[in-house]
Amino acid sequence: MGGMTKGLAAALLLVFAAAASAAKEEKLAEARKLLDESRPFLRASADMDADDTDRKNAAKDAYQKLKAARAAYQEWQSANGEVDDAVGVEIGREIFWLKRLSGMDLGSAKTTKPSAPPEPKPDQPKPEPKPQPPQPEPPKPDAPKPAPPEPPPPPTPAEVARKDFAELLAFEVSNKTDPGAVKEAFEKFLADHPDPSLPEYALAARRLGQIQEELNAAFVRTADRDPDSVEGADSNATPAVMQKLKNELASRDPTARRRAAELLGATRSGAAAYVLADGLNDPDPELAKICSDGLVAIGGTRTSEILVKKYRDASAADQALALGVLQRIAKKDSVSARTAGIAMGRFVLSQSSDVAGKALDALVAMGADGGPGLVEALQTRMPMKRAEVIDAIGASGYHRGARSLTQFFVKSDIKDVVLCRGRAESAVTKLGTRCVPHLIPGLQNARTKLYTGKVLRDLTGQMFGSDDVKAWKEWYGRNAPTDEPAKK
C-alpha cells in the first residue's frame, strides 16, 4: 500500500512539473507571437510614402506589441533561471529601430545582476570579534622613522584597455537583449581608448561592426528599407571615434593609414563613409582597395550620397571608381540596390558619355530595383537620353515610376515633348494597371490631368473623367490586380 502511495505521489509530482514547464514555455511562445504581430506595424511606421498620421499610429501599435512581448519574455526568463533565448535579442533589435523611427521611450531591457548579500536580522547575535594579530611595538622616540612605501605605478593605457575590454564583454553578456545599449558601450570604449594599435581596439571595432550588421539585417527584413536612412543610429561617441581614425588615415605612416582604413570599414558605421571616400583614389593602391572594400561593406544612404557629392563632377576616371563601388553595393541585396541605384542615376547625368552609358546599362540590368535610379536619371537635359530612360522605366516593372512619367503628359506640338509623351504612354502600357494609383497624382495637376485621364482610360477601359479622382481611386480599390506579384 505504501509503495502505491509513493508511486502516486511521484506521478503527481511529474504531472505538476510538466504543467509548470508548459506554463513557462507558454510565455516564450507568447513573446514570439507578439513579436511577429509587431512587425507589420513596424514596417508601416517605416513607410515614407504613407501618411504621417498612419505612420504614427502604426508606431504606437508596434510599441504596444513590443512592450508586451518583452514583458512576456522577461517573465519566461525569470521563471527559467535567467537563461536566454534568441527571441529576446530579436525583440531588442525591433525596439532599437522603433525608438529611432518614432522617438518613443520603451525603457531598457532587464539586466541580470548579482544580488547583494542579505542584511543580518536585528535579533541575531552579533558574531564574536575575530582575534587581532599582534601589533608591532611603536618605534622608540630616538629611532629614525621608516620610509613610507612607494605607491604602485599607475596602470598603463594597455592595461586599462585590457581591464575595460573584459568588463565590456561581461556587459554584453548581461545585456544581450538590449543591442542598442551594447552598441553604444562598444562605441564608448573606442572613444575612451583612442589608440588603434591596441589589440582591444581592433577587437572592439570588429565586434561593433558585427552588432551593426545584425541590427541592419533585422531592420531590412522587417521594414524593407535602408537602415542608414533612419536618423539617430549614431551614438554621442561616434564623432570622436571617426575623428581619431581620420587623423590616422591622414598620417604619413602607410601601415597606420591602412590600419585606420580597415578599422573604419570594420565599424560598419555610415559615418565612416565620409572618411573612406577620400581614400578611394589614393596613390597607395592597397589603401585605395581597403577604402573601396570598406565602402561596399558599409553601403547605405550616406555612402551613396557621399560618393555622388565627392565624385559626380570629378574626372572620368574618378567617376568610374565611385560608380564601381555603387555597382558592388547594389549586388548585396534588394534594399542596397534601390539605395545605390538612386546615386547611380546621378551618374547617368555625367558629362562623360562612357560613365553615363555604364550607369544606365547597370540600372537597366537591375530590373525593378533599378527603377528609383532611372527616375533620378529623368533629370537629363538631352531629349533622346530622356526618351531612352523612359523606355527603361517601362521595361523595369517599377510601377512607382509611373508617377514621374505623368510630367510628360502635357499637351504640346513641340517635337521633344511629343517624343517623350509618346514614350511615357508606351511605358505605362507596359507597366500595366498596377501603376494606376501612381498615375492619379497626374490628375491633380492642371497641366497634366487631361492627358493623364486619357492614358488611364486607354489603360483600364474605364470612362471616368479627368476630374473624377475619387472614381479612379475607388475603381482601383475594387480591381487591384492580384494575379501577379507586386513590383517594388
Residue pairs with C-beta under 8 A, 6 or more apart in sequence:
24 76
24 79
24 80
25 76
27 72
27 73
27 75
27 76
27 79
28 72
28 73
28 76
28 85
28 87
30 69
30 72
31 69
31 70
31 72
31 73
31 76
31 87
31 88
31 91
32 69
32 87
34 65
34 66
34 68
34 69
34 72
35 65
35 66
35 69
35 87
35 90
35 91
35 94
37 65
38 61
38 62
38 65
38 66
38 69
38 94
39 94
39 222
41 58
41 59
41 61
41 62
41 65
42 58
42 59
42 62
42 94
42 97
42 98
42 101
42 222
42 223
43 222
43 223
43 224
44 50
44 54
44 55
44 58
45 55
45 56
45 58
45 59
45 62
45 98
45 101
45 102
46 55
46 97
46 101
46 219
46 222
46 223
46 225
46 230
47 55
47 225
48 225
50 58
56 102
59 98
59 101
59 102
59 104
60 102
60 104
62 94
62 98
63 98
63 102
63 104
63 106
66 91
66 94
66 95
66 98
66 106
67 106
69 91
70 88
70 91
70 95
70 106
70 109
73 85
73 87
73 88
73 91
73 177
74 109
74 110
76 85
77 83
77 84
77 85
77 88
77 110
82 112
84 176
84 177
88 109
88 176
88 177
89 176
89 177
89 179
90 218
91 177
92 109
92 176
92 177
92 178
92 179
92 180
93 179
93 214
93 215
93 218
93 219
94 218
94 222
95 106
95 109
95 180
96 179
96 180
96 183
96 215
97 215
97 218
97 219
97 222
97 223
97 227
97 230
98 104
98 106
99 105
99 106
99 180
99 232
100 230
100 231
100 232
100 233
101 230
108 178
108 181
109 175
109 177
109 178
109 181
110 177
111 174
111 175
111 178
112 174
113 174
139 145
139 146
155 163
157 193
157 195
157 198
158 198
160 193
161 193
161 195
161 198
161 200
161 201
162 200
164 189
164 192
164 193
164 200
165 189
165 200
165 203
165 204
168 185
168 186
168 189
168 204
171 182
171 185
172 182
172 185
172 186
175 181
175 182
175 185
176 182
179 211
179 214
179 215
180 215
182 211
183 208
183 211
183 212
183 215
183 235
184 235
184 237
186 204
186 207
186 208
186 211
187 208
187 235
187 237
187 238
187 241
188 235
188 237
189 200
189 204
190 201
190 204
190 205
190 208
190 237
190 241
190 267
191 237
191 240
191 241
191 244
193 200
193 201
193 204
194 240
194 241
194 244
195 201
196 202
196 244
196 245
196 248
196 256
196 259
196 260
196 263
197 256
197 259
201 263
202 263
202 266
205 263
205 266
205 267
206 266
208 266
208 267
208 268
208 269
209 265
209 266
209 267
209 268
209 297
212 267
212 268
212 269
213 268
215 227
216 227
216 228
216 268
219 225
219 227
219 230
220 226
220 227
220 333
220 335
224 334
224 335
225 335
226 300
226 301
226 335
226 336
226 338
226 339
227 233
227 300
228 270
228 299
228 300
228 301
228 302
228 303
228 339
229 300
229 301
229 339
233 270
234 269
234 270
234 271
238 269
238 271
239 271
241 267
241 269
242 264
242 269
242 271
242 272
242 274
242 275
245 260
245 263
245 264
245 272
245 275
246 260
246 275
248 256
248 257
248 259
248 260
249 257
249 260
249 261
249 264
249 275
249 278
249 279
250 257
251 257
251 260
254 284
254 287
257 279
257 284
257 287
258 284
258 286
258 287
258 290
261 276
261 279
261 287
261 290
261 291
261 294
262 290
262 294
264 272
264 275
264 276
264 294
265 272
265 276
265 290
265 291
265 293
265 294
265 295
265 297
265 298
266 294
268 297
268 298
269 298
270 298
270 300
270 301
270 302
270 303
271 302
272 294
272 298
273 295
273 298
273 300
273 302
273 303
273 306
273 307
274 302
274 306
276 291
276 294
276 295
276 298
277 291
277 295
277 303
277 306
277 307
277 310
277 311
278 291
278 310
279 287
279 288
279 290
279 291
280 288
280 291
280 292
280 295
280 307
280 310
280 311
280 318
280 321
280 322
280 325
281 288
281 317
281 318
281 321
282 288
282 291
292 321
292 324
292 325
295 303
295 307
295 325
295 329
296 325
296 328
296 329
296 332
299 329
299 332
299 336
299 339
299 340
300 336
300 339
301 339
303 325
303 329
304 326
304 329
304 339
304 340
304 342
304 343
305 343
307 322
307 325
307 326
307 343
308 322
308 343
308 346
308 347
310 322
311 318
311 319
311 321
311 322
312 319
312 322
312 346
312 347
312 350
314 322
316 350
316 352
316 354
316 355
319 347
319 350
319 352
319 355
320 354
320 355
320 358
322 347
323 344
323 347
323 355
323 358
323 359
323 362
326 340
326 343
326 344
326 347
327 340
327 344
327 362
329 336
329 339
329 340
330 336
330 337
330 340
330 341
330 344
330 362
330 366
330 369
331 337
334 369
334 488
337 366
337 369
337 370
338 369
338 371
338 372
338 373
338 488
340 373
341 363
341 366
341 369
341 370
341 371
341 372
341 373
341 374
341 376
342 372
342 373
342 376
343 373
344 359
344 362
344 363
344 370
344 373
345 359
345 363
345 372
345 373
345 374
345 375
345 376
345 377
346 376
346 377
347 355
347 356
347 359
348 356
348 359
348 360
348 363
348 373
348 376
348 377
348 380
348 385
348 389
349 356
349 377
349 379
349 380
350 356
350 359
356 385
359 373
359 377
360 377
360 385
360 388
360 389
360 392
362 370
363 370
363 373
363 374
363 377
363 392
364 370
364 374
364 392
364 395
364 396
366 373
366 396
367 396
367 397
368 396
368 397
368 398
368 487
368 488
369 488
370 392
370 396
370 398
371 393
371 396
371 397
371 398
371 400
371 401
371 487
371 488
372 398
372 400
374 389
374 392
374 393
374 396
374 398
374 401
375 393
375 398
375 400
375 401
375 404
377 389
378 386
378 389
378 390
378 404
378 407
380 386
380 389
383 416
383 419
383 420
386 420
387 419
387 420
387 423
390 405
390 408
390 420
390 423
390 424
390 427
391 423
391 426
391 427
393 401
393 404
393 405
393 427
393 431
394 423
394 426
394 427
394 428
394 429
394 430
394 431
395 427
395 430
397 431
397 487
398 431
398 487
398 488
399 431
399 432
399 434
399 435
399 438
399 486
399 487
400 435
400 438
400 488
401 427
401 431
401 435
401 438
402 427
402 428
402 431
402 435
402 438
402 439
403 438
403 439
403 441
403 442
405 424
405 427
405 428
406 424
406 439
406 441
406 442
406 445
406 448
406 452
407 448
408 417
408 420
408 421
408 423
408 424
409 421
409 424
409 425
409 442
409 448
409 451
409 452
409 455
410 417
410 421
410 447
410 448
410 451
411 450
411 451
412 418
412 421
421 451
425 455
425 458
428 435
428 439
428 455
428 459
429 458
429 459
432 459
432 481
432 484
433 459
433 460
433 476
433 479
433 481
434 480
434 481
434 484
434 486
434 487
436 456
436 459
436 460
436 472
436 475
436 476
437 473
437 476
439 452
439 455
439 456
439 459
440 469
440 472
440 473
442 448
442 449
442 452
442 455
443 449
443 452
443 453
443 456
443 466
443 467
443 469
443 472
444 469
445 452
449 466
449 467
450 466
452 466
453 464
453 465
453 466
453 467
454 466
456 462
456 464
456 472
457 463
457 464
460 475
460 479
462 472
462 475
464 471
464 472
464 475
465 471
